[in-house]
Amino acid sequence: MEKYKMLGLMSGTALDGLDLACCHIWENEGNWAFEIVEKASIPYTSEMQNRLNGAIHLSAENLLQFHNTYGTWLGEQAKSFISENRLNVDYIASHGHTTHHRPELGLTFQIGSGQHLANASGHKVICDFRTNDVALGGQGAPLVPIGDSLFFNTYDFCLNLGGISNISFEIKGKRIAYDIGMANMLLNYITRKIGLDYDENGKKASSGKLNPKMLQQLNDLEYYLLPHPKSTGYEWFREKVIPIVERTNDTIENLLHTSIHHICEKIAQQIALNPIKEKQRMLVTGGGAFNGFLIETLGQKLGSHTQVIVPDKTIIAYKEALIFALMGVLRMEKRTNVLSSVTGAKRNSSSGILFLPN
């Protein structure tokens, strides 16, 4: 039983910061287990948020420059984290930060150059987990379901409330997962209008009222009618969602309140379409799990047959970093870490590229 000592790095579409999780991961008699030894979250400065948010508009030359400098920055953060906590690390597994995601055009891009990361950190790095799946005709997303299958399979559904909401579940031995739609990307976009990174515990949203016209416009977005496998990203949010927010003349509280009802209605709709058993358990993680009003509203929309389970804060915040660490382990073991049943690719794959420090 080999125990891998991994550092998982995750930066999500909510643009709240970089998550680092040092994880020990091992397999024992066919069952995978983990321990999160140390963790940290480094909030992005306003400047970094703006740079990441605006990366989609950069020229190819400037995007590649940012790819390299962001990779160096990731390596510096990893090196400091490892040094300060006196950690032993075999590999760093990095998701990078998604700037472009258009699988229908055969492309996806996560900035954070693996070579620059490796050189700056002094550690071996595994990254670029999505490209191979897209090359195989898949969506390149979601990737977290491999961890749901190996680490969290006692739950009927695993819901992640990051920038995007995505769901993972198993039917007849087959793991299914896809991006449902909006989550924190929408909420944080609204709160940043008044200089707040997020709505703490959903307090502002809870004091608002429903805007029926806005709710209908959000619910009617074409993406929600597409069959899975499917995934989405900032491009869709920018082109389809932001215009609805911008033409809605209402208070911040009402915009947030309506957005949460939209998010929860779409999640509940997907659960209703995919019933597993009479009494179901749903694990909820990601930043949205800290939003009390969102979780309360979700419970109301789901009804009594689906129990919402919010785990401890470490799992909520670092589950994705943990699972990218797992994906790094599986890559080094040459085992499947991307599921074609989830992404729609031609076949399962063992994805990720190894970079050695120089």
URUR-V16817 format. One record per residue. RES is the residue in three letters. OMEGA is omega in degrees with one decimal (NA if undefined). D_CENTER is the distance of its C-alpha to the mean C-alpha in Angstrom with 2 decimals. Layout:
RES_OMEGA_D_CENTER, RES_OMEGA_D_CENTER
This chain:
MET_178.3_29.61, GLU_177.7_27.84, LYS_178.9_25.47, TYR_175.7_22.94, LYS_-170.3_22.15, MET_169.5_18.78, LEU_178.5_16.88, GLY_178.0_13.11, LEU_-178.6_11.62, MET_171.4_8.12, SER_-173.1_7.93, GLY_-175.5_5.33, THR_177.7_7.00, ALA_176.0_8.56, LEU_-178.8_10.72, ASP_177.8_11.70, GLY_179.6_12.17, LEU_175.7_11.85, ASP_176.8_11.18, LEU_179.3_13.78, ALA_173.4_14.63, CYS_-171.9_17.89, CYS_167.7_17.95, HIS_-173.2_20.95, ILE_-179.4_20.28, TRP_177.3_23.11, GLU_179.6_24.42, ASN_179.3_27.51, GLU_175.5_29.43, GLY_179.4_26.53, ASN_-179.6_24.19, TRP_-179.2_21.27, ALA_-178.4_20.97, PHE_169.7_19.32, GLU_174.2_20.16, ILE_-171.7_18.13, VAL_177.3_21.06, GLU_178.0_19.97, LYS_177.0_16.99, ALA_174.2_16.65, SER_-178.8_14.61, ILE_-178.5_16.20, PRO_175.2_16.04, TYR_170.5_16.33, THR_176.3_19.80, SER_179.1_20.50, GLU_-179.5_21.68, MET_176.4_18.53, GLN_-179.4_16.47, ASN_179.7_19.12, ARG_179.7_19.17, LEU_-179.3_15.49, ASN_-177.6_15.74, GLY_-175.6_19.00, ALA_-178.9_18.24, ILE_-177.9_18.20, HIS_-175.1_21.87, LEU_170.0_23.06, SER_179.9_25.69, ALA_-178.7_25.00, GLU_-179.3_26.99, ASN_177.1_25.27, LEU_180.0_21.76, LEU_174.9_22.83, GLN_179.0_24.40, PHE_175.5_21.25, HIS_-177.3_19.40, ASN_-177.8_22.10, THR_176.8_22.40, TYR_175.5_18.69, GLY_176.8_18.89, THR_178.4_21.95, TRP_177.2_20.35, LEU_179.9_17.55, GLY_178.6_20.50, GLU_177.8_22.48, GLN_179.5_19.90, ALA_-179.4_19.54, LYS_179.0_23.35, SER_-179.7_24.00, PHE_-179.9_21.67, ILE_-178.3_23.37, SER_-177.1_26.78, GLU_-178.0_26.59, ASN_178.1_25.57, ARG_-174.1_27.89, LEU_167.7_25.42, ASN_-176.4_26.16, VAL_177.3_23.37, ASP_-177.8_23.81, TYR_167.0_20.85, ILE_176.5_17.90, ALA_-172.7_14.78, SER_174.2_12.72, HIS_-170.2_9.64, GLY_178.1_11.26, HIS_-177.0_10.18, THR_175.7_10.05, THR_-179.3_13.27, HIS_176.6_14.47, HIS_178.8_13.21, ARG_-176.8_16.30, PRO_178.5_16.54, GLU_174.8_19.64, LEU_179.5_21.26, GLY_-179.3_20.21, LEU_171.1_18.08, THR_-177.1_14.71, PHE_175.6_14.69, GLN_179.6_12.69, ILE_-177.0_15.08, GLY_-175.3_16.13, SER_-179.6_19.19, GLY_-179.7_19.38, GLN_177.9_23.13, HIS_177.6_23.09, LEU_-179.7_20.55, ALA_-178.0_22.86, ASN_-177.5_25.96, ALA_-177.2_24.88, SER_-174.9_23.67, GLY_-178.8_26.42, HIS_174.7_24.20, LYS_-173.0_23.25, VAL_171.5_19.80, ILE_-179.9_17.73, CYS_-177.1_15.24, ASP_-176.6_14.79, PHE_-171.5_13.20, ARG_-170.1_12.78, THR_-176.2_16.26, ASN_-179.9_18.34, ASP_177.6_16.77, VAL_177.2_17.29, ALA_177.6_20.76, LEU_177.1_21.36, GLY_-178.8_20.80, GLY_179.3_17.30, GLN_-174.5_14.27, GLY_-176.8_12.44, ALA_-14.1_9.45, PRO_178.5_7.91, LEU_-176.0_8.60, VAL_-177.7_7.68, PRO_176.1_10.79, ILE_176.6_13.18, GLY_175.0_12.42, ASP_-178.3_12.84, SER_-174.1_16.05, LEU_-176.4_17.37, PHE_-168.7_16.45, PHE_-173.6_15.98, ASN_175.5_18.33, THR_178.6_20.60, TYR_179.0_18.48, ASP_178.0_19.10, PHE_170.0_15.66, CYS_-179.2_12.24, LEU_174.7_10.34, ASN_178.0_6.90, LEU_174.7_7.63, GLY_174.0_5.27, GLY_175.6_6.84, ILE_172.5_6.86, SER_174.2_7.99, ASN_-172.4_7.93, ILE_178.6_10.71, SER_178.9_12.22, PHE_-176.8_15.96, GLU_175.7_19.06, ILE_179.4_22.21, LYS_176.3_25.35, GLY_-177.4_23.73, LYS_179.5_21.19, ARG_178.2_17.41, ILE_177.2_16.05, ALA_178.5_12.52, TYR_174.3_11.36, ASP_176.6_9.63, ILE_-179.0_12.01, GLY_-173.2_11.87, MET_166.8_11.72, ALA_-171.6_10.49, ASN_178.5_10.50, MET_179.4_10.95, LEU_-177.7_14.22, LEU_-177.8_15.29, ASN_176.0_14.90, TYR_-178.9_16.69, ILE_-177.3_19.48, THR_179.4_19.90, ARG_174.3_20.11, LYS_179.5_23.18, ILE_173.4_24.94, GLY_177.8_23.64, LEU_177.8_21.12, ASP_179.6_17.57, TYR_179.0_16.77, ASP_-173.5_18.95, GLU_178.3_19.62, ASN_179.8_19.59, GLY_-175.2_19.93, LYS_-179.6_23.57, LYS_179.5_24.14, ALA_-176.7_22.54, SER_-179.5_24.74, SER_-178.2_27.81, GLY_178.2_27.25, LYS_-176.7_28.59, LEU_171.8_27.40, ASN_-172.6_27.99, PRO_-178.6_28.79, LYS_177.9_28.98, MET_179.7_25.54, LEU_-179.4_24.07, GLN_-180.0_25.92, GLN_177.6_24.82, LEU_-178.2_21.09, ASN_-176.4_21.70, ASP_-179.1_23.74, LEU_-172.2_21.22, GLU_-177.8_21.81, TYR_-175.5_18.25, TYR_179.3_18.48, LEU_-177.7_21.54, LEU_175.9_20.15, PRO_173.9_20.17, HIS_7.3_17.37, PRO_178.1_16.17, LYS_177.4_14.37, SER_-179.7_11.33, THR_-176.2_11.26, GLY_-173.8_10.41, TYR_-178.8_12.39, GLU_179.1_15.62, TRP_179.6_15.75, PHE_-178.2_15.00, ARG_-173.2_17.72, GLU_-171.7_20.18, LYS_-172.2_20.05, VAL_-179.0_18.57, ILE_179.3_19.88, PRO_178.4_23.43, ILE_179.0_23.50, VAL_-173.6_22.66, GLU_179.8_25.17, ARG_176.4_27.98, THR_-178.8_27.67, ASN_-176.6_30.23, ASP_-179.0_29.33, THR_175.8_28.52, ILE_-179.1_25.18, GLU_-179.2_25.46, ASN_176.2_26.09, LEU_179.7_23.28, LEU_179.8_20.78, HIS_-179.4_22.61, THR_-179.8_22.59, SER_178.6_18.92, ILE_176.3_18.07, HIS_177.0_20.59, HIS_-179.5_19.10, ILE_-175.6_15.54, CYS_177.8_17.27, GLU_-178.7_19.82, LYS_175.7_17.48, ILE_-179.0_15.69, ALA_178.2_19.21, GLN_-179.8_20.50, GLN_177.3_18.25, ILE_179.5_19.23, ALA_179.7_22.83, LEU_-175.2_22.70, ASN_-178.7_21.58, PRO_-179.6_23.69, ILE_176.6_23.85, LYS_-172.1_26.54, GLU_177.0_28.48, LYS_-172.7_26.72, GLN_178.6_22.98, ARG_-179.6_20.49, MET_174.5_16.89, LEU_-179.4_14.59, VAL_179.4_12.33, THR_-175.8_9.78, GLY_-174.3_7.45, GLY_179.8_9.60, GLY_179.0_11.13, ALA_176.3_12.82, PHE_-177.7_14.99, ASN_-174.0_16.30, GLY_-179.1_19.45, PHE_177.1_20.54, LEU_-179.3_17.38, ILE_177.5_17.69, GLU_-179.9_21.43, THR_178.7_21.17, LEU_177.9_18.82, GLY_178.9_21.42, GLN_-178.0_24.15, LYS_-177.3_22.71, LEU_-177.8_22.04, GLY_-170.8_25.49, SER_-176.4_27.03, HIS_177.8_26.25, THR_-179.4_22.53, GLN_177.8_22.02, VAL_-179.0_18.94, ILE_176.1_18.28, VAL_-175.5_16.54, PRO_178.8_16.76, ASP_-171.4_17.79, LYS_-179.2_16.07, THR_179.2_15.23, ILE_178.4_13.20, ILE_-170.4_11.50, ALA_-169.2_10.55, TYR_-178.8_10.32, LYS_-178.3_9.24, GLU_176.4_6.39, ALA_176.0_9.18, LEU_-174.9_11.60, ILE_173.8_10.39, PHE_171.8_10.41, ALA_175.9_13.79, LEU_179.7_14.76, MET_175.4_14.02, GLY_177.0_16.31, VAL_-179.0_18.89, LEU_177.9_18.95, ARG_-179.4_19.40, MET_176.5_22.29, GLU_-179.0_23.72, LYS_177.8_23.54, ARG_179.0_21.91, THR_172.7_19.53, ASN_173.9_15.85, VAL_-173.0_14.75, LEU_179.3_16.17, SER_177.4_18.16, SER_178.5_18.38, VAL_-169.8_14.71, THR_-177.1_14.73, GLY_178.5_18.43, ALA_-179.5_19.52, LYS_-178.3_23.14, ARG_170.7_22.44, ASN_178.1_20.20, SER_169.8_19.67, SER_-168.4_19.38, SER_-178.5_17.33, GLY_-178.4_17.03, ILE_-179.6_19.81, LEU_176.2_21.78, PHE_179.7_23.16, LEU_-178.4_26.09, PRO_176.2_27.08, ASN_NA_30.32
